[in-house]
Amino acid sequence: MQAGIIGLGLIGGSLGLALKESAMFKRIVGLDNNEIHLQQALSLGLIDEGVELEKIKQCDVIFLATPVEAILEILPQLIGVSPHTTIIDLGSTKYLISQNIPPSIRKNFICAHPMSGTENFGPKAAFKDLLPHHIIVLTDLEQSGEFQISMAKEIFITLKMNIIKMDSKSHDNHAAFISHLPHIISYALANTVLSQQNPKDILTLAGGGFKSMVRIAKSSPKMWSDISKQNREEILKSLEYFQKEINFAKELINNQKWEELENWMTEANSLYKIF
């Protein structure tokens, strides 16, 4: 079999390395609209060859690993693939993508989201252990073909990923809280410090706590602005819940209610009983 990967950044590049190690595919080809990224992917061995879209469409399995807005643009260009082709998108939002898949290739399509990543991006950030042993969410499978479902499961099981199934609406709601909201908060914290008169002086005191919280603010602004656009409603809901908690903490501190503040923090500690 031959696999094609569109988008050769962190996710696409890491997928290429993992697929090569799995030996599931005889050949892995790739496409990226950034020529520098394509050349880096080739030199790093993430893919075997760079090809045009028409050759990608001839692959047995096609992975879409571009930013989510680019996935929407690519969808109509995939019309005409073989009925036996499996197309797997790896976007961070699922509902809008699922709703915009052309009917003629809906059976070909598997909507997936690997719950793994780092704050780095681009082909040079790719590494083969990014995906194994992480969760992969498959959504709206009732609209996918049985052959494509079996193929996707075989691939992700071979890559030692943990498969979870749900509808795309639920996925976008859950992802807003555990992925999208934390990124917005991290960007906000970074900008809060940068807005101060002497941010360099403040950052000389930065320790592990601050660095952990702003680490993901290094993530691709293009990717995360796209995600915010696609999952706008769910992100706004999560921000409202977060703002409510911030306002509550502010009120307790303002009114010097230290015991209640401690109880509020203790309640937060209970999150780790769920993990």
RAQUISUL-V552532 format. One record per residue. N is the residue number from 0. RES is the residue in one letter. PHI is phi in degrees with one decimal (999 if undefined). PSI is psi in whole degrees, -180 to 180 (999 if undefined). BURIAL is + if it has 24 or more other C-alpha atoms within 12 Angstrom, else -. Layout:
<<N;RES;PHI;PSI;BURIAL> <N;RES;PHI;PSI;BURIAL>>
This chain:
<<0;M;999;159;-> <1;Q;-124.5;135;+> <2;A;-111.4;145;+> <3;G;-121.9;136;+> <4;I;-120.3;121;+> <5;I;-101.9;116;+> <6;G;101.1;109;+> <7;L;-116.8;40;+> <8;G;-87.0;-146;+> <9;L;-56.8;-53;+> <10;I;-72.0;-52;+> <11;G;-61.9;-42;+> <12;G;-66.8;-43;+> <13;S;-64.8;-38;+> <14;L;-61.6;-44;+> <15;G;-57.6;-45;+> <16;L;-64.5;-43;+> <17;A;-66.2;-40;+> <18;L;-66.8;-38;+> <19;K;-61.5;-43;+> <20;E;-66.7;-32;+> <21;S;-72.8;-23;-> <22;A;61.6;24;-> <23;M;-71.4;-31;+> <24;F;-118.3;140;+> <25;K;-69.7;-33;-> <26;R;-147.5;142;+> <27;I;-124.8;117;+> <28;V;-110.9;162;+> <29;G;-146.0;163;+> <30;L;-143.5;135;+> <31;D;-148.2;135;+> <32;N;-75.4;-7;-> <33;N;-97.4;109;-> <34;E;-60.9;-35;-> <35;I;-64.6;-44;-> <36;H;-62.3;-39;+> <37;L;-62.9;-45;+> <38;Q;-65.9;-37;+> <39;Q;-64.7;-41;+> <40;A;-62.0;-39;+> <41;L;-68.3;-45;+> <42;S;-68.5;-29;-> <43;L;-87.4;-4;+> <44;G;74.9;25;+> <45;L;-73.6;-29;+> <46;I;-137.0;167;+> <47;D;-90.0;-30;+> <48;E;-157.9;145;+> <49;G;-92.5;131;+> <50;V;-135.7;170;+> <51;E;-84.8;170;-> <52;L;-59.0;-38;+> <53;E;-61.1;-34;-> <54;K;-76.3;-34;+> <55;I;-59.9;-41;+> <56;K;-65.3;-17;+> <57;Q;-88.4;-4;+> <58;C;-72.5;157;+> <59;D;-70.9;-39;+> <60;V;-131.3;132;+> <61;I;-118.9;126;+> <62;F;-106.7;133;+> <63;L;-104.7;108;+> <64;A;-122.1;32;+> <65;T;-90.5;172;+> <66;P;-55.9;154;+> <67;V;-61.6;-35;+> <68;E;-66.0;-36;+> <69;A;-67.9;-34;+> <70;I;-59.8;-43;+> <71;L;-60.5;-36;+> <72;E;-72.2;-32;-> <73;I;-75.8;-32;+> <74;L;-47.7;-53;+> <75;P;-66.3;-21;-> <76;Q;-76.2;-10;-> <77;L;-93.0;-3;+> <78;I;-58.7;135;+> <79;G;105.9;-1;-> <80;V;-68.8;162;+> <81;S;-62.7;148;-> <82;P;-58.9;-21;+> <83;H;-92.4;-3;+> <84;T;-72.9;141;+> <85;T;-109.6;124;+> <86;I;-111.0;125;+> <87;I;-123.6;116;+> <88;D;-93.6;145;+> <89;L;-116.6;28;+> <90;G;-69.2;156;+> <91;S;-81.3;-13;+> <92;T;-120.1;155;+> <93;K;-125.5;-36;+> <94;Y;-63.4;-51;+> <95;L;-64.1;-39;+> <96;I;-62.7;-48;+> <97;S;-58.0;-39;+> <98;Q;-73.9;-17;-> <99;N;-109.5;10;-> <100;I;-73.2;127;+> <101;P;-55.8;135;-> <102;P;-53.2;-35;-> <103;S;-67.8;-18;-> <104;I;-120.6;15;+> <105;R;-63.1;-39;+> <106;K;-65.3;-28;+> <107;N;-70.0;-18;+> <108;F;-98.8;137;+> <109;I;-123.1;120;+> <110;C;-89.4;117;+> <111;A;-133.7;155;+> <112;H;-142.6;110;+> <113;P;-76.4;124;+> <114;M;-86.9;67;+> <115;S;-154.7;155;+> <116;G;167.8;175;+> <117;T;-137.3;177;+> <118;E;-78.2;-8;+> <119;N;-92.9;158;-> <120;F;-147.0;163;+> <121;G;98.1;164;+> <122;P;-56.3;-36;+> <123;K;-66.9;-18;+> <124;A;-85.3;-11;+> <125;A;-69.4;144;+> <126;F;-151.8;149;+> <127;K;-68.4;-19;+> <128;D;-97.4;12;+> <129;L;-64.9;-41;+> <130;L;-93.1;-42;+> <131;P;-54.2;141;+> <132;H;70.1;13;-> <133;H;-108.3;166;-> <134;I;-77.6;140;-> <135;I;-121.8;122;+> <136;V;-94.9;126;+> <137;L;-109.2;127;+> <138;T;-119.4;154;+> <139;D;52.4;42;+> <140;L;-66.5;-21;+> <141;E;-63.5;-16;-> <142;Q;-96.7;-4;+> <143;S;-96.8;157;+> <144;G;-71.8;150;+> <145;E;-61.7;-40;-> <146;F;-61.4;-45;-> <147;Q;-66.8;-38;+> <148;I;-62.1;-46;+> <149;S;-62.4;-42;-> <150;M;-62.9;-47;+> <151;A;-61.7;-45;+> <152;K;-61.0;-43;+> <153;E;-61.2;-43;-> <154;I;-62.5;-49;+> <155;F;-74.3;-30;+> <156;I;-68.1;-41;-> <157;T;-61.1;-36;-> <158;L;-80.9;5;+> <159;K;62.6;39;+> <160;M;-98.1;154;+> <161;N;-98.2;114;+> <162;I;-86.5;130;+> <163;I;-125.1;136;+> <164;K;-111.8;139;+> <165;M;-163.4;171;+> <166;D;-79.9;157;+> <167;S;-65.7;-33;+> <168;K;-63.5;-47;+> <169;S;-63.1;-41;-> <170;H;-57.1;-49;+> <171;D;-65.0;-34;+> <172;N;-65.5;-49;+> <173;H;-66.7;-42;+> <174;A;-64.2;-31;+> <175;A;-59.8;-39;+> <176;F;-79.2;-40;+> <177;I;-98.7;-8;-> <178;S;-133.3;-54;+> <179;H;-72.4;-47;+> <180;L;-58.3;-47;+> <181;P;-57.2;-35;+> <182;H;-67.4;-43;+> <183;I;-61.0;-43;+> <184;I;-63.2;-42;+> <185;S;-64.0;-44;+> <186;Y;-61.5;-40;+> <187;A;-65.4;-42;-> <188;L;-64.0;-44;-> <189;A;-61.1;-44;+> <190;N;-70.0;-29;-> <191;T;-62.7;-45;-> <192;V;-68.8;-42;-> <193;L;-63.7;-24;-> <194;S;-80.0;-9;-> <195;Q;-78.0;164;-> <196;Q;-64.3;-39;-> <197;N;-129.2;71;-> <198;P;-60.5;-34;-> <199;K;-63.4;-39;-> <200;D;-64.9;-40;-> <201;I;-63.7;-42;-> <202;L;-72.1;-15;-> <203;T;-65.5;-21;-> <204;L;-94.6;-2;-> <205;A;-63.8;128;-> <206;G;-114.5;-160;-> <207;G;-60.9;-39;-> <208;G;-62.3;-49;-> <209;F;-64.8;-45;-> <210;K;-62.1;-36;-> <211;S;-65.8;-39;-> <212;M;-75.4;-30;-> <213;V;-99.5;0;+> <214;R;-53.7;-47;+> <215;I;-77.0;-5;+> <216;A;-71.8;-7;+> <217;K;-81.9;-8;-> <218;S;-64.3;162;+> <219;S;-59.8;115;+> <220;P;-60.4;-36;-> <221;K;-62.3;-47;-> <222;M;-62.6;-44;+> <223;W;-79.0;-26;+> <224;S;-70.5;-36;-> <225;D;-62.5;-45;+> <226;I;-61.6;-42;+> <227;S;-63.0;-37;+> <228;K;-66.2;-44;-> <229;Q;-74.3;-32;+> <230;N;-114.4;35;+> <231;R;-53.0;-51;+> <232;E;-63.2;-45;-> <233;E;-70.1;-36;+> <234;I;-67.0;-41;+> <235;L;-61.7;-40;-> <236;K;-61.6;-46;-> <237;S;-65.5;-36;+> <238;L;-65.9;-35;+> <239;E;-64.6;-44;-> <240;Y;-63.1;-42;-> <241;F;-66.2;-43;-> <242;Q;-60.5;-37;-> <243;K;-61.4;-42;-> <244;E;-69.3;-40;-> <245;I;-62.7;-44;-> <246;N;-63.9;-37;-> <247;F;-66.0;-45;-> <248;A;-63.0;-40;-> <249;K;-61.5;-42;-> <250;E;-63.9;-43;-> <251;L;-63.4;-43;-> <252;I;-69.0;-43;-> <253;N;-60.5;-38;-> <254;N;-95.3;9;-> <255;Q;56.4;41;-> <256;K;-93.9;75;-> <257;W;-70.3;-36;-> <258;E;-66.7;-42;-> <259;E;-66.7;-35;-> <260;L;-64.4;-42;-> <261;E;-63.1;-40;-> <262;N;-63.4;-39;-> <263;W;-61.9;-43;-> <264;M;-68.7;-38;-> <265;T;-62.7;-39;-> <266;E;-61.0;-40;-> <267;A;-63.2;-35;-> <268;N;-58.0;-30;-> <269;S;-67.4;-13;-> <270;L;-55.6;-36;-> <271;Y;-75.5;-8;-> <272;K;-74.8;-21;-> <273;I;-81.8;-37;-> <274;F;-64.0;999;->>
